[in-house]
Amino acid sequence: MEIQLNQNEKIEDLQFKNLKIIQNRTGFCFGVDSILLSDFAKNIKKEAKVLDLGTGTGIIATLLCGKTELKQIIGVEIQKEVYEMAQRSIQLNSLEDKFQVLNVDILSLDKIMERGIFDAIVTNPPYKKRNTGIPNEDVKKIISRHETTATLEDFIRVSKDLLKDKGEFYIVHRPDRVVDILTFMRKYKIEPKEMRLVYGNKDSEPKLVLIKGIKNAKPFLKVQNNLYIYDENGEYTKEINEIYHR
């Protein structure tokens, strides 16, 4: 299928099951955080109905279509231009029967979706609190990086409402927000069950944190081994190469 590309757009080969994604060279492109979250959530059960909050161009949802045997995944993206890119990526990968994207605010989902219908929710929300950091001049990047339209608590509260009992919640974020994440998860009855810190190398501070929670589960948190992106020679580690299917 021939897919129209707009100015500054390119097709990125994900080098996995022939999957591809449309990106804008001047916009906010996906990073290692999205790749790692899709791998962290790869054990989502067969025939699951999944929601991707803040799907962006659809990178996480696209990879989960290849990594899991999910039945359906719905991405939610507030930015019209980014949503349209995700739509074209769905067509590019012939995923229309599995992957649907909605151009709505996550705060409106309670008006258009039934409660408790998803087996799993994945999210890579904006990392920076409102009025913190240096705002980028590009509006798309501001929305992607800063809590301008919804807060971290909003993402977790909405997830609680839409997850089934014992449904799974997966999030990637910055380590400095760990206390906030765990506090909000407990507040909204999503019990933290697994956590993994991601480091650039063994001499650096953690760059990312991956957390899995289960709605209405009993307390017990397993902290997994650290994940390192680079080895002592500055090369990608074996595990990172496996995650990237190199």
Secondary structure, DSSP 8 states (H G I E B T S, - for coil): ------TTEEEEE-SSTT-EEEEETTS----HHHHHHHHHTTT--TT-EEEEET-TTTHHHHHHHHHS--SEEEEE---HHHHHHHHHHHHHTT-TTTEEEE-S-GGGHHHHS-TT-EEEEEE----B-TT-S---SSHHHHHHHB-SS--HHHHHHHHHHHEEEEEEEEEEE-GGGHHHHHHHHHHTTEEEEEEEEEESSTTS-EEEEEEEEEET--S--EE---EESB-TTSSB-HHHHHHTT-
